[in-house]
Amino acid sequence: MGILVETTPRVAKILVGTRRLVPVERLMLARLLLDSVLSGKPDDEADWEGLSLAAFQRDWDNVEDAVYDNWRELYGVPAQGAVLQA
């Protein structure tokens, strides 16, 4: 690992500890860190998403629209992966 990166003392200490890990452990750690960054959402974004989902559910989950809950059957559309009968 010949790449020099300027880090905080805390990160530098962690990097020293990772040198003792075997390659598989390093890959596992890298994946966990990457997943935590990619899947983590800021609180504001998560709050807005929750509000929008609740509003959407209230708007669409009603008696008038219940007839469309079985839209595949209503319009004769086979389930995904199903084979059409001739």
N, C-alpha and C positions, 0 to 999 in steps of 0.2 A: 504494500500500500504506500505508494510514493507520492500521493496527492496531498498537498498541504492546504488545509482549510483553516481559516481563522474562526475559532469557536470561543465560547465562554468557558471558564474554568470547570464548571459543572459538566458540560458536554465533553470536554477534554478528558476528564476523569472517567466518564462512561466509556469513551472510545478506548482508553487504555485497558479497561476491563474486557471489552469485546475482543481484544487480541487473543484472549485465552480460549475463545469459543472455536469449535471446529466449524468447517464451512457449512455444514447442514444447519447448525445452530445459528450461524450468522444469517443464512437465508431465511430461516424461520423468524428471527428477530426483525429482519428487514421487511418481511411481508406483514408482520403484525403492526409495525410502525406505519407502513404505507396504508394499510387498511384503516388504521385509526385516523389518519389524516384525510383519506378519501371519504370515509363514511361519517366522520364527525361533522355536524352541522352547527353553525352558530345558533345560539338560543333564539334570537329574533326570527331567523328563518324557520326554525322548527315551530315557533309559536304561530307564525303566519300560516304555515302549512296546516297546522292543526285546526286553525279557525276556518280556513278555506275548505278543508275536508268535511268539517262539521256542517258548514253551510251547504255544501254540495249534497251531502247525504240528506239533509232536511228537505232540500228542493226536489230531489229525485226519488226519495223513499216515501211514496204516497200511494193511495189507493188507485188514482187515475193511471199512474204509470205501472202499476203492478202487473197489468196484462202483458207488458213487454219483458217481464222477468224471464219468461221462457221464450225469448224471441227466436231461438233456433227452431223450436217446435212450431211456433206460430207461422214462421215464414218458410219452413221446410229446409232449413240449412243443417247439414249433418255436423256432428261434433268434429273438432279438429282431429285429423288422423283417421276418421271413419271412412269406410269405402261406400261409395254411392251404389245403390242397387239399380240395375237397369230394368 
